[in-house]
């Protein structure tokens, strides 16, 4: 297998970003202030590299979410 084949990536049609949000006790806080970016992905390999390090949903604190936009 050539070096080029080992490092080749499978690109996505556009960039996506994983986001994390926790429900704030402050009802006045806007959603945009509650959501935080985790990582931007551009390929299938990027997706799996990030995904494998995320806490599984059953391990997250109550009232928290992951988003992928």
PyMOL CGO cylinders between C-alpha atoms (Angstrom):
from pymol import cmd
from pymol.cgo import CYLINDER

trace = [
    CYLINDER, 0.00, 0.00, 0.00, 1.45, 3.37, -0.98, 0.3, 1, 1, 1, 1, 1, 1,
    CYLINDER, 1.45, 3.37, -0.98, 1.86, 6.29, 1.43, 0.3, 1, 1, 1, 1, 1, 1,
    CYLINDER, 1.86, 6.29, 1.43, -0.74, 8.23, -0.56, 0.3, 1, 1, 1, 1, 1, 1,
    CYLINDER, -0.74, 8.23, -0.56, -3.29, 5.44, -0.12, 0.3, 1, 1, 1, 1, 1, 1,
    CYLINDER, -3.29, 5.44, -0.12, -2.64, 5.27, 3.63, 0.3, 1, 1, 1, 1, 1, 1,
    CYLINDER, -2.64, 5.27, 3.63, -3.26, 9.00, 4.10, 0.3, 1, 1, 1, 1, 1, 1,
    CYLINDER, -3.26, 9.00, 4.10, -6.12, 9.43, 1.59, 0.3, 1, 1, 1, 1, 1, 1,
    CYLINDER, -6.12, 9.43, 1.59, -9.35, 10.63, 3.14, 0.3, 1, 1, 1, 1, 1, 1,
    CYLINDER, -9.35, 10.63, 3.14, -12.95, 10.24, 2.08, 0.3, 1, 1, 1, 1, 1, 1,
    CYLINDER, -12.95, 10.24, 2.08, -14.24, 13.82, 1.98, 0.3, 1, 1, 1, 1, 1, 1,
    CYLINDER, -14.24, 13.82, 1.98, -17.78, 14.80, 2.92, 0.3, 1, 1, 1, 1, 1, 1,
    CYLINDER, -17.78, 14.80, 2.92, -19.77, 17.06, 0.60, 0.3, 1, 1, 1, 1, 1, 1,
    CYLINDER, -19.77, 17.06, 0.60, -19.45, 19.87, 3.15, 0.3, 1, 1, 1, 1, 1, 1,
    CYLINDER, -19.45, 19.87, 3.15, -18.01, 20.57, 6.59, 0.3, 1, 1, 1, 1, 1, 1,
    CYLINDER, -18.01, 20.57, 6.59, -19.99, 19.65, 9.69, 0.3, 1, 1, 1, 1, 1, 1,
    CYLINDER, -19.99, 19.65, 9.69, -19.46, 20.63, 13.30, 0.3, 1, 1, 1, 1, 1, 1,
    CYLINDER, -19.46, 20.63, 13.30, -20.19, 18.61, 16.42, 0.3, 1, 1, 1, 1, 1, 1,
    CYLINDER, -20.19, 18.61, 16.42, -21.73, 20.80, 19.12, 0.3, 1, 1, 1, 1, 1, 1,
    CYLINDER, -21.73, 20.80, 19.12, -22.49, 20.23, 22.79, 0.3, 1, 1, 1, 1, 1, 1,
    CYLINDER, -22.49, 20.23, 22.79, -25.28, 21.88, 24.75, 0.3, 1, 1, 1, 1, 1, 1,
    CYLINDER, -25.28, 21.88, 24.75, -26.37, 21.76, 28.33, 0.3, 1, 1, 1, 1, 1, 1,
    CYLINDER, -26.37, 21.76, 28.33, -29.71, 23.07, 29.50, 0.3, 1, 1, 1, 1, 1, 1,
    CYLINDER, -29.71, 23.07, 29.50, -29.05, 26.13, 31.60, 0.3, 1, 1, 1, 1, 1, 1,
    CYLINDER, -29.05, 26.13, 31.60, -30.94, 26.87, 34.78, 0.3, 1, 1, 1, 1, 1, 1,
    CYLINDER, -30.94, 26.87, 34.78, -31.05, 30.44, 33.50, 0.3, 1, 1, 1, 1, 1, 1,
    CYLINDER, -31.05, 30.44, 33.50, -34.23, 30.50, 31.39, 0.3, 1, 1, 1, 1, 1, 1,
    CYLINDER, -34.23, 30.50, 31.39, -33.21, 33.89, 30.00, 0.3, 1, 1, 1, 1, 1, 1,
    CYLINDER, -33.21, 33.89, 30.00, -30.06, 32.50, 28.35, 0.3, 1, 1, 1, 1, 1, 1,
    CYLINDER, -30.06, 32.50, 28.35, -30.30, 32.16, 24.56, 0.3, 1, 1, 1, 1, 1, 1,
    CYLINDER, -30.30, 32.16, 24.56, -29.71, 28.82, 22.87, 0.3, 1, 1, 1, 1, 1, 1,
    CYLINDER, -29.71, 28.82, 22.87, -26.69, 30.30, 21.07, 0.3, 1, 1, 1, 1, 1, 1,
    CYLINDER, -26.69, 30.30, 21.07, -25.10, 30.93, 24.47, 0.3, 1, 1, 1, 1, 1, 1,
    CYLINDER, -25.10, 30.93, 24.47, -25.77, 27.36, 25.62, 0.3, 1, 1, 1, 1, 1, 1,
    CYLINDER, -25.77, 27.36, 25.62, -24.27, 25.54, 22.62, 0.3, 1, 1, 1, 1, 1, 1,
    CYLINDER, -24.27, 25.54, 22.62, -20.50, 25.07, 22.28, 0.3, 1, 1, 1, 1, 1, 1,
    CYLINDER, -20.50, 25.07, 22.28, -18.55, 23.76, 19.26, 0.3, 1, 1, 1, 1, 1, 1,
    CYLINDER, -18.55, 23.76, 19.26, -16.52, 20.58, 19.82, 0.3, 1, 1, 1, 1, 1, 1,
    CYLINDER, -16.52, 20.58, 19.82, -14.95, 19.78, 16.44, 0.3, 1, 1, 1, 1, 1, 1,
    CYLINDER, -14.95, 19.78, 16.44, -15.41, 20.41, 12.73, 0.3, 1, 1, 1, 1, 1, 1,
    CYLINDER, -15.41, 20.41, 12.73, -15.18, 17.44, 10.41, 0.3, 1, 1, 1, 1, 1, 1,
    CYLINDER, -15.18, 17.44, 10.41, -14.45, 17.32, 6.68, 0.3, 1, 1, 1, 1, 1, 1,
    CYLINDER, -14.45, 17.32, 6.68, -14.11, 13.59, 6.03, 0.3, 1, 1, 1, 1, 1, 1,
    CYLINDER, -14.11, 13.59, 6.03, -15.43, 10.19, 7.11, 0.3, 1, 1, 1, 1, 1, 1,
    CYLINDER, -15.43, 10.19, 7.11, -12.15, 9.62, 8.93, 0.3, 1, 1, 1, 1, 1, 1,
    CYLINDER, -12.15, 9.62, 8.93, -12.53, 12.92, 10.82, 0.3, 1, 1, 1, 1, 1, 1,
    CYLINDER, -12.53, 12.92, 10.82, -16.03, 11.87, 11.87, 0.3, 1, 1, 1, 1, 1, 1,
    CYLINDER, -16.03, 11.87, 11.87, -14.86, 8.57, 13.36, 0.3, 1, 1, 1, 1, 1, 1,
    CYLINDER, -14.86, 8.57, 13.36, -11.82, 10.17, 14.99, 0.3, 1, 1, 1, 1, 1, 1,
    CYLINDER, -11.82, 10.17, 14.99, -14.11, 12.60, 16.86, 0.3, 1, 1, 1, 1, 1, 1,
    CYLINDER, -14.11, 12.60, 16.86, -16.99, 10.18, 17.46, 0.3, 1, 1, 1, 1, 1, 1,
    CYLINDER, -16.99, 10.18, 17.46, -14.83, 7.56, 19.15, 0.3, 1, 1, 1, 1, 1, 1,
    CYLINDER, -14.83, 7.56, 19.15, -13.81, 10.11, 21.82, 0.3, 1, 1, 1, 1, 1, 1,
    CYLINDER, -13.81, 10.11, 21.82, -17.30, 11.42, 22.62, 0.3, 1, 1, 1, 1, 1, 1,
    CYLINDER, -17.30, 11.42, 22.62, -18.97, 10.24, 25.79, 0.3, 1, 1, 1, 1, 1, 1,
    CYLINDER, -18.97, 10.24, 25.79, -21.81, 7.88, 24.96, 0.3, 1, 1, 1, 1, 1, 1,
    CYLINDER, -21.81, 7.88, 24.96, -25.24, 9.49, 25.41, 0.3, 1, 1, 1, 1, 1, 1,
    CYLINDER, -25.24, 9.49, 25.41, -26.06, 7.30, 28.41, 0.3, 1, 1, 1, 1, 1, 1,
    CYLINDER, -26.06, 7.30, 28.41, -22.94, 8.68, 30.15, 0.3, 1, 1, 1, 1, 1, 1,
    CYLINDER, -22.94, 8.68, 30.15, -23.82, 12.37, 29.63, 0.3, 1, 1, 1, 1, 1, 1,
    CYLINDER, -23.82, 12.37, 29.63, -25.28, 14.43, 32.43, 0.3, 1, 1, 1, 1, 1, 1,
    CYLINDER, -25.28, 14.43, 32.43, -29.04, 14.82, 32.33, 0.3, 1, 1, 1, 1, 1, 1,
    CYLINDER, -29.04, 14.82, 32.33, -30.32, 17.62, 30.10, 0.3, 1, 1, 1, 1, 1, 1,
    CYLINDER, -30.32, 17.62, 30.10, -27.26, 17.71, 27.82, 0.3, 1, 1, 1, 1, 1, 1,
    CYLINDER, -27.26, 17.71, 27.82, -27.06, 16.97, 24.10, 0.3, 1, 1, 1, 1, 1, 1,
    CYLINDER, -27.06, 16.97, 24.10, -24.75, 16.53, 21.14, 0.3, 1, 1, 1, 1, 1, 1,
    CYLINDER, -24.75, 16.53, 21.14, -25.66, 18.15, 17.83, 0.3, 1, 1, 1, 1, 1, 1,
    CYLINDER, -25.66, 18.15, 17.83, -24.20, 17.75, 14.35, 0.3, 1, 1, 1, 1, 1, 1,
    CYLINDER, -24.20, 17.75, 14.35, -24.78, 20.67, 11.96, 0.3, 1, 1, 1, 1, 1, 1,
]
cmd.load_cgo(trace, "trace")
